[in-house]
């Protein structure tokens, strides 16, 4: 590894949306049955046959440019340049081929983002071996390892990698007998072990073998198996082809042309076990010859300080995060001038995805950028899924409000099927998966008669007469429900409004009320914010005492009253709320490691709390005024 150079991209900072983004262009076709087809007004440009072409290209064009960097033991940034990465990828690929790994014997990676993780992932894809990055939470947070066992049994790996023997040994033990793979550890290998050390994969290159395998990789080659986050049901293995990955990046190049002039610099934690962090962000860095500083933190109480320290040192040109991450970042930016000045100093675009961003966070980010650099830094979003690698629509313009997901990317069509007052969105294009791994039944279920993928989300137009203004995300169809009056409740939209109304104490909210007279809120509290609101409590105050504090109850009552006062009827506010002491459980599928709450899983597991919400005698229930 080599020490990083942190002076990339020191030219003029371009922030004008007119210079950053291509002009929105879309075409809308109306059918007699009310269905509409929305597609890009731009033809998809030429794209390479595989993601590995980018690595070979940048190793030749910018060999000494830093590609991947992470904190070393001494706290310095260490990593690889493009030339070093390419050499190591080819050596690791040589070893994978020698060990007989194939499409049917993929590489499974259990660990967090790291340079070694990236090199192994790239090496496998380089020679046509699928890479399967599994959420580390299934190994480190789960107590029953059920999801890990299910994934390993399904994919039958030829090699399993874990960064640390001490951290992953229990998980490795839990899957004994389910595979015939060689186990590779990043550290802790002992003499006589069945496992080997990661460096043993990095011996020497066989150029002929690697070139032969690399040249046989084409657009239809399986690049990855990515497992869905399970935000609406159980995780499924999504086949990601090379075509899906490269067409997604080609569309990004056409919408964000500035990236061809300014190689991106990212400081990022988003996991490579999910499509947002891996297929969008990691591949974007590779596609445009940028530099990725791997952030060892994440938006969690004990880890976010690491992210803040990294952002105080490294100024990103692009910043990607989920709403929960922005929630914590805004608090930190407001409190720390030096952080704010460094964070915004080189920033060209802020981007959110994975869930809707509350308007309060949107307004705060825009205001902070104006205060710091004297102008609005574009804040944009997109929409898609693991099955679409990931982008379907792209808001490559500065919208007027949160929730705008933009217009279809080049090459992608969206079928808009009337569904009550909404449009169900279905997707077709080169970025869409061929199917779920070893699940032809699920594959058939998720495609319609015209081969459109049924993504399960609803959308609506910002202005149906001006489709170039984009679409608005309108919730997940599987989450919506009816009150006993027959009135539909748009869970996605109300959830975002409710989090904003109950700021800062609500970390997330689950809606209740199916076949009942009124809506209720089950609230996952933001503990740190609750302590701040109370003012007179210590950080180690028992959670039951904290959540029963009069100021917390007053905040909830105020938020409920605000929603009701905004008007709109019984489907737009809650009559009661309950603050939950237990955080969401990953084992029970209540939360993904990106922080998205599975509404149905929470309602099922906490059905007793749902009943309590509707018990007029329950003292802990907070009712609106």
C-alpha positions in Angstrom: 0.0 0.0 0.0 1.1 3.6 -0.6 0.4 6.8 1.3 -2.3 8.9 -0.2 -2.0 12.2 -1.9 -4.9 14.4 -0.8 -4.6 17.2 -3.3 -6.7 15.9 -6.1 -9.0 18.2 -8.1 -7.7 21.6 -7.1 -9.1 23.6 -10.1 -12.2 25.7 -10.2 -15.2 24.3 -8.4 -18.2 24.3 -10.7 -21.6 24.3 -9.0 -23.9 25.8 -11.5 -26.6 23.1 -12.4 -26.6 24.4 -16.0 -22.9 23.5 -16.3 -23.1 20.3 -14.2 -26.1 18.5 -15.7 -27.6 17.7 -19.0 -30.9 19.3 -19.7 -33.9 17.0 -18.8 -35.5 15.3 -21.8 -38.3 12.8 -21.7 -41.1 11.4 -23.9 -44.6 10.4 -22.7 -46.9 8.0 -24.7 -50.5 7.6 -23.5 -52.4 4.4 -24.1 -56.1 4.0 -24.5 -56.4 2.0 -21.3 -54.9 4.8 -19.2 -51.5 3.3 -19.0 -48.5 5.6 -20.0 -45.0 4.9 -21.1 -42.4 7.4 -20.0 -38.9 7.2 -21.4 -35.8 9.3 -21.9 -35.6 11.7 -24.8 -31.9 10.6 -25.1 -30.6 7.5 -26.8 -28.2 5.5 -24.6 -24.7 5.9 -25.8 -22.1 3.2 -26.4 -20.8 1.3 -23.4 -18.0 -1.2 -22.8 -18.5 -5.0 -22.5 -17.6 -5.1 -18.8 -16.8 -3.1 -15.7 -13.2 -4.4 -15.8 -12.5 -2.4 -19.0 -12.6 0.8 -16.8 -9.9 -0.6 -14.5 -7.6 -1.5 -17.4 -8.3 1.9 -19.0 -7.4 4.0 -15.9 -4.4 1.9 -15.1 -3.1 3.0 -18.5 -4.4 6.6 -18.6 -3.7 7.6 -14.9 -1.6 4.9 -13.3 -0.4 7.0 -10.4 -3.8 8.5 -9.5 -5.1 7.2 -6.1 -8.1 4.9 -6.5 -8.9 3.3 -3.1 -7.8 4.6 0.3 -8.5 3.5 3.9 -7.2 4.4 7.3 -4.1 2.5 8.3 -3.3 1.3 11.9 -1.5 4.6 12.5 -4.4 6.7 11.2 -2.8 7.6 7.9 -4.6 7.1 4.6 -3.2 4.0 2.8 -4.3 2.3 -0.4 -3.7 1.7 -4.1 -3.3 3.7 -7.3 -5.0 2.6 -10.4 -1.9 0.8 -11.7 -1.4 -1.0 -8.4 -5.0 -2.0 -8.2 -5.0 -3.4 -11.7 -1.8 -5.5 -11.0 -3.3 -6.9 -7.8 -6.6 -7.6 -9.4 -4.9 -9.6 -12.1 -2.9 -11.6 -9.6 -5.9 -12.4 -7.4 -7.8 -13.3 -10.5 -5.0 -15.7 -11.4 -5.4 -17.5 -8.1 -9.2 -17.6 -8.4 -8.9 -19.3 -11.8 -6.3 -21.7 -10.5 -8.6 -22.8 -7.7 -11.4 -23.6 -10.1 -13.9 -20.8 -9.3 -16.5 -20.4 -12.0 -19.9 -18.9 -12.5 -21.3 -21.7 -10.4 -18.7 -21.4 -7.7 -18.7 -17.6 -6.9 -16.8 -15.5 -4.4 -18.6 -14.6 -1.2 -17.4 -11.6 0.8 -18.7 -11.2 4.4 -16.8 -8.1 5.5 -17.2 -4.3 5.6 -15.9 -2.1 2.8 -12.1 -2.2 2.5 -9.3 -2.1 -0.1 -9.0 -5.9 0.1 -12.7 -6.3 -0.3 -12.7 -4.1 -3.4 -9.7 -5.9 -5.0 -11.3 -9.3 -4.5 -14.6 -8.1 -5.8 -13.0 -6.6 -8.9 -10.8 -9.6 -9.5 -13.7 -12.0 -9.5 -15.7 -9.8 -12.0 -12.6 -9.3 -14.1 -12.5 -13.0 -15.1 -16.2 -13.8 -15.1 -16.7 -15.1 -11.6 -19.7 -13.6 -9.7 -19.0 -11.6 -6.6 -21.4 -11.9 -3.7 -20.9 -9.2 -1.1 -23.1 -10.1 1.9 -24.2 -7.6 4.5 -21.8 -7.8 7.4 -24.7 -7.4 9.8 -25.8 -11.0 8.9 -22.4 -12.1 10.4 -21.8 -9.6 13.1 -25.2 -8.4 14.4 -27.4 -11.3 13.8 -27.7 -13.8 16.6 -29.1 -16.8 14.6 -27.2 -16.3 11.3 -30.4 -17.4 9.5 -29.9 -15.0 6.5 -26.2 -15.8 6.2 -26.9 -19.6 6.2 -29.7 -19.1 3.6 -27.4 -17.1 1.3 -24.4 -19.5 1.5 -26.7 -22.5 0.9 -28.2 -20.9 -2.1 -25.1 -19.7 -3.9 -22.7 -22.6 -3.1 -19.5 -20.5 -3.0 -16.0 -21.6 -4.1 -14.3 -19.0 -1.8 -15.5 -17.2 1.3 -13.6 -14.1 2.5 -13.7 -12.4 6.0 -11.4 -9.6 7.0 -10.8 -10.7 10.6 -10.8 -14.2 12.0 -11.6 -13.0 15.5 -14.7 -11.0 14.4 -16.1 -13.5 11.9 -15.1 -16.9 13.4 -18.5 -17.5 14.9 -20.2 -16.7 11.6 -17.9 -19.0 9.7 -18.6 -21.7 12.3 -22.3 -21.2 11.8 -22.1 -22.1 8.1 -19.9 -25.2 8.4 -21.4 -28.0 6.4 -23.3 -25.7 4.1 -20.4 -25.2 1.6 -17.2 -26.6 0.2 -15.5 -23.3 -0.2 -12.0 -22.3 0.8 -12.1 -19.8 3.7 -9.8 -16.7 3.4 -9.1 -14.4 6.4 -7.5 -11.0 6.3 -5.8 -11.7 9.6 -5.6 -14.3 12.4 -4.6 -17.4 10.2 -2.8 -20.0 12.3 -0.5 -22.8 11.2 -2.4 -26.0 10.3 -5.6 -24.0 9.6 -8.0 -25.0 6.8 -8.2 -21.3 6.1 -5.6 -19.2 4.2 -4.4 -15.6 4.5 -5.6 -13.1 1.9 -2.1 -12.3 0.8 -1.8 -15.9 -0.5 -4.2 -14.8 -3.3 -1.8 -12.1 -4.4 1.2 -14.2 -5.5 1.9 -13.9 -9.2 0.0 -13.3 -12.4 -0.6 -15.7 -15.2 -1.2 -13.1 -18.0 -2.4 -15.7 -20.6 -5.0 -17.2 -18.3 -6.3 -13.8 -17.1 -6.4 -12.3 -20.5 -8.2 -15.3 -21.9 -10.9 -15.2 -19.1 -11.1 -11.4 -19.3 -11.7 -11.4 -23.0 -14.5 -13.9 -22.6 -16.4 -11.6 -20.2 -19.3 -9.9 -22.1 -22.4 -7.9 -21.4 -24.5 -11.0 -20.4 -21.8 -12.4 -18.0 -23.0 -12.5 -14.4 -21.0 -9.9 -12.5 -22.6 -10.1 -9.1 -25.3 -11.6 -7.0 -26.7 -8.9 -4.7 -29.2 -9.7 -2.1 -32.1 -7.3 -1.6 -32.2 -5.4 1.7 -35.5 -6.9 2.7 -37.3 -3.6 3.3 -40.6 -5.1 2.1 -40.0 -8.8 2.3 -37.3 -11.5 2.6 -33.9 -10.8 0.8 -33.7 -12.3 -2.7 -30.6 -13.0 -4.8 -30.6 -10.6 -7.7 -28.5 -11.5 -10.8 -26.5 -8.5 -11.9 -25.0 -8.7 -15.3 -22.1 -6.7 -16.7 -24.5 -5.0 -19.0 -26.6 -3.7 -16.1 -23.5 -2.2 -14.4 -22.0 -0.5 -17.4 -25.3 0.9 -18.9 -26.1 2.4 -15.5 -22.8 4.2 -15.6 -23.2 5.3 -19.2 -26.5 6.9 -18.3 -24.8 8.7 -15.4 -22.1 10.0 -17.8 -24.8 11.4 -20.1 -26.7 13.1 -17.2 -23.6 14.3 -15.3 -21.2 15.4 -18.0 -19.1 17.3 -15.6 -17.6 14.1 -14.2 -15.7 13.7 -17.5 -13.8 16.9 -16.5 -13.6 16.5 -12.8 -12.8 13.0 -11.5 -14.9 12.5 -8.4 -13.5 12.4 -4.8 -15.8 10.5 -2.4 -15.6 9.9 1.4 -18.2 7.2 1.9 -19.4 4.4 4.1 -22.4 3.0 2.1 -22.0 -0.8 2.0 -21.0 -2.7 -1.1 -23.5 -5.4 -0.2 -26.2 -3.0 -1.5 -26.7 -1.6 -4.9 -26.5 2.1 -3.9 -23.0 1.9 -2.5 -21.6 -0.7 -4.9 -23.2 -0.3 -8.3 -23.9 3.4 -8.2 -21.1 5.0 -6.1 -18.2 2.5 -6.2 -18.7 2.0 -10.0 -19.0 5.7 -10.5 -15.6 6.3 -9.0 -14.2 3.5 -11.2 -16.0 4.7 -14.4 -14.7 8.3 -14.1 -11.2 7.6 -12.7 -11.9 9.1 -9.3 -10.7 8.5 -5.7 -12.7 6.8 -3.0 -11.8 7.3 0.7 -13.4 4.4 2.5 -15.1 5.7 5.5 -15.0 3.3 8.5 -17.9 5.1 10.2 -21.6 5.1 9.5 -24.7 7.0 10.8 -24.9 5.2 14.2 -24.3 6.7 17.6 -20.9 5.1 18.3 -19.6 5.3 14.7 -20.6 8.6 13.3 -17.7 10.4 15.0 -15.3 8.5 12.6 -17.3 9.8 9.6 -17.0 13.4 10.9 -13.3 13.1 11.5 -12.8 11.9 7.9 -14.9 14.7 6.5 -13.0 17.3 8.5 -9.8 16.1 6.8 -10.9 15.1 3.2 -13.0 17.5 1.1 -15.3 15.5 -1.2 -16.5 16.7 -4.6 -19.6 14.5 -4.4 -21.4 13.4 -1.3 -23.9 10.4 -1.2 -25.9 9.4 1.8 -29.2 8.1 3.1 -31.6 10.3 5.0 -30.5 9.0 8.4 -27.0 9.9 7.6 -28.0 13.4 6.5 -29.9 13.8 9.7 -26.8 13.2 11.8 -24.6 15.2 9.4 -26.8 18.3 9.6 -26.5 18.4 13.4 -22.7 18.1 13.1 -22.4 20.7 10.4 -24.4 23.2 12.5 -22.1 22.7 15.5 -18.7 22.7 13.8 -17.5 25.5 11.7 -14.3 23.8 10.6 -16.2 20.7 9.5 -18.7 22.8 7.6 -16.0 24.8 5.8 -14.1 21.7 4.7 -17.1 19.7 3.8 -18.5 22.3 1.4 -15.2 23.6 0.1 -14.9 21.3 -2.9 -18.5 19.9 -3.0 -20.3 20.0 -6.3 -23.3 17.8 -5.7 -25.2 16.4 -2.7 -27.2 13.2 -3.4 -29.7 11.3 -1.3 -31.4 8.0 -2.0 -32.7 4.7 -0.4 -35.6 6.7 1.4 -37.4 10.0 1.2 -35.5 13.0 2.7 -37.6 15.0 5.1 -38.1 18.6 3.9 -36.6 19.9 7.1 -33.3 18.3 6.3 -33.5 19.5 2.6 -34.0 23.1 3.8 -31.1 22.8 6.4 -28.6 21.4 3.8 -29.4 24.2 1.3 -29.2 26.9 4.0 -25.9 25.6 5.3 -24.3 25.5 1.8 -25.4 29.1 1.2 -24.0 30.2 4.6 -20.7 28.5 3.9 -19.9 29.0 0.2 -22.4 31.8 -0.7 -24.5 29.6 -3.1 -26.8 26.7 -3.2 -25.0 23.4 -3.8 -27.3 21.2 -5.9 -29.1 18.6 -3.8 -30.5 15.8 -6.0 -31.8 12.3 -5.9 -32.7 9.3 -8.1 -34.8 6.2 -7.9 -34.4 2.5 -8.5 -33.7 -0.9 -6.9 -31.2 -3.7 -6.6 -33.0 -5.2 -9.6 -32.2 -2.2 -11.7 -28.5 -1.7 -10.9 -29.8 0.7 -9.4 -30.9 3.8 -11.4 -34.3 4.0 -13.2 -34.9 7.8 -12.8 -32.5 10.5 -12.2 -33.1 14.1 -10.9 -30.2 15.6 -12.8 -31.5 19.1 -12.1 -32.2 21.2 -9.0 -35.7 20.4 -7.9 -37.8 22.8 -5.9 -38.5 20.4 -3.1 -37.6 17.0 -1.6 -39.0 13.8 -3.1 -38.5 14.6 -6.8 -36.9 11.5 -8.3 -36.4 12.9 -11.8 -36.8 11.5 -15.3 -36.0 8.1 -16.8 -32.3 7.5 -17.6 -31.3 6.8 -21.3 -32.3 3.4 -22.4 -34.9 2.9 -19.7 -38.7 2.9 -20.0 -41.3 3.2 -17.3 -44.8 1.9 -17.6 -47.2 3.9 -15.4 -50.2 1.8 -14.6 -53.1 3.5 -12.9 -53.6 2.2 -9.3 -56.3 4.1 -7.5 -55.0 7.7 -7.2 -51.4 6.6 -8.0 -49.4 5.2 -10.8 -47.7 1.8 -10.2 -44.3 2.0 -11.9 -42.9 -0.9 -13.9 -39.4 -0.8 -15.6 -37.8 -2.2 -18.7 -34.3 -1.6 -20.0 -30.7 -2.9 -20.2 -30.2 -2.0 -16.6 -33.0 -4.5 -15.4 -32.0 -7.9 -14.0 -32.6 -11.1 -16.0 -34.1 -12.6 -12.8 -33.6 -13.9 -9.3 -30.9 -16.5 -8.7 -32.3 -20.0 -8.7 -35.9 -18.6 -8.2 -37.7 -18.9 -11.6 -41.0 -18.7 -9.7 -40.2 -15.3 -8.2 -38.8 -14.1 -11.5 -42.0 -14.9 -13.4 -44.0 -13.2 -10.6 -42.1 -9.9 -10.9 -42.4 -9.4 -14.7 -45.5 -8.5 -16.6 -46.6 -9.7 -20.0 -44.5 -7.0 -21.7 -41.4 -7.9 -19.8 -41.6 -4.8 -17.5 -40.2 -5.4 -14.0 -42.8 -4.8 -11.3 -40.8 -2.8 -8.9 -43.6 -2.3 -6.3 -43.3 1.4 -6.0 -45.8 4.2 -6.9 -45.0 7.5 -8.5 -46.8 10.7 -9.6 -45.9 13.6 -11.8 -44.7 16.9 -10.5 -46.7 18.3 -13.5 -48.2 15.8 -15.9 -48.3 18.4 -18.6 -44.6 19.0 -18.3 -43.0 15.5 -17.8 -39.5 17.0 -17.9 -40.1 18.4 -14.4 -39.9 14.8 -13.2 -41.7 12.3 -11.1 -42.3 12.2 -7.3 -41.9 9.0 -5.3 -45.4 8.2 -4.0 -44.7 5.3 -1.6 -44.4 1.5 -1.7 -47.6 -0.2 -2.8 -47.0 -3.0 -0.3 -46.9 -0.6 2.6 -50.1 1.3 2.0 -53.3 0.4 3.7 -57.0 1.4 4.1 -58.7 2.7 7.2 -62.1 1.2 8.1 -63.7 4.1 6.2 -62.1 2.8 3.0 -59.7 5.7 2.8 -56.2 4.8 1.6 -53.2 5.8 3.6 -50.1 6.7 1.7 -47.5 5.4 4.2 -44.4 6.7 2.4 -45.5 10.3 2.1 -47.1 10.5 5.6 -44.0 8.9 7.2 -41.8 11.6 5.8 -44.1 14.4 7.0 -44.4 12.8 10.4 -40.6 12.6 10.9 -40.4 16.3 10.0 -43.3 17.2 12.4 -41.8 15.2 15.3 -38.2 16.4 14.7 -35.8 16.0 16.3 -37.0 13.2 18.6 -38.3 10.7 15.9 -35.5 8.7 14.3 -38.1 6.8 12.3 -41.9 6.0 12.4 -44.0 3.0 11.6 -47.7 3.7 10.7 -50.6 1.6 12.0 -54.3 1.7 11.2 -55.1 -1.1 8.8 -58.9 -1.6 9.0 -59.1 0.8 12.0 -60.7 4.2 12.4 -57.5 6.2 12.8 -53.8 6.1 12.2 -51.2 5.5 14.9 -47.5 6.1 15.1 -45.0 3.6 16.5 -41.9 5.8 17.0 -38.3 4.7 17.1 -36.8 7.6 19.1 -33.5 9.4 18.4 -32.0 8.9 21.9 -29.3 11.5 21.6 -31.8 14.2 20.4 -34.2 13.2 23.2 -31.5 13.8 25.8 -30.8 17.2 24.3 -34.5 18.1 24.3 -34.9 17.2 27.9 -31.9 19.3 29.0 -31.8 18.0 32.6 -30.9 14.3 32.0 -27.6 12.5 31.7 -26.6 10.3 28.7 -26.9 7.2 30.8 -30.5 7.9 31.9 -32.6 4.7 31.6 -34.6 4.8 28.4 -38.0 4.4 30.1 -37.4 7.5 32.2 -36.1 9.4 29.2 -39.1 8.6 27.0 -41.6 9.5 29.7 -40.1 12.9 30.3 -42.7 15.7 30.0 -40.7 17.6 27.3 -40.6 14.5 25.1 -44.3 14.0 25.5 -44.9 17.7 24.7 -42.9 17.4 21.5 -44.9 14.4 20.4 -48.2 16.1 21.1 -47.0 19.2 19.3 -46.0 17.1 16.2 -49.4 15.3 16.2 -51.2 18.6 16.4 -49.1 20.1 13.6 -50.0 17.3 11.2 -53.7 17.5 12.0 -53.7 21.3 11.6 -52.3 20.9 8.1 -55.6 19.4 7.0 -56.3 16.8 4.5 -58.5 14.4 6.4 -58.1 11.2 8.5 -55.4 9.7 6.2 -53.0 12.6 6.8 -52.4 12.5 10.6 -52.2 10.2 13.6 -54.5 10.3 16.6 -52.0 8.5 18.9 -48.3 7.7 19.2 -46.1 5.3 21.2 -42.4 5.7 21.8 -40.7 2.3 21.6 -37.8 1.5 23.9 -36.4 -1.4 21.9 -34.5 -0.5 18.7 -35.4 -2.2 15.4 -34.1 -5.8 15.1 -32.0 -6.9 12.1 -32.6 -10.6 12.9 -36.4 -10.0 12.7 -36.0 -8.1 9.4 -37.2 -4.8 11.0 -34.3 -2.8 9.6 -31.7 -3.0 6.9 -28.1 -1.9 7.4 -28.8 1.2 5.3 -31.3 2.2 8.0 -34.5 1.5 6.1 -37.4 0.3 8.3 -39.5 -2.7 7.1 -43.0 -1.5 8.1 -44.6 -4.8 7.7 -42.0 -6.7 9.8 -42.3 -4.2 12.6 -46.1 -4.4 12.7 -46.0 -8.2 12.8 -43.3 -8.5 15.5 -44.8 -5.7 17.6 -48.5 -6.5 17.3 -48.9 -6.1 21.0 -47.8 -2.5 20.8 -50.2 -1.9 17.9 -53.0 -3.1 20.1 -51.9 -0.9 22.9 -52.0 2.2 20.6 -55.7 1.7 20.3 -56.3 1.0 24.1 -57.8 4.2 25.5 -56.6 3.2 29.0 -52.9 2.8 28.1 -51.0 5.5 30.0 -47.8 5.3 27.9 -49.7 6.2 24.7 -49.5 9.8 23.7 -52.6 11.3 22.2 -53.0 14.4 20.0 -54.8 17.4 21.4 
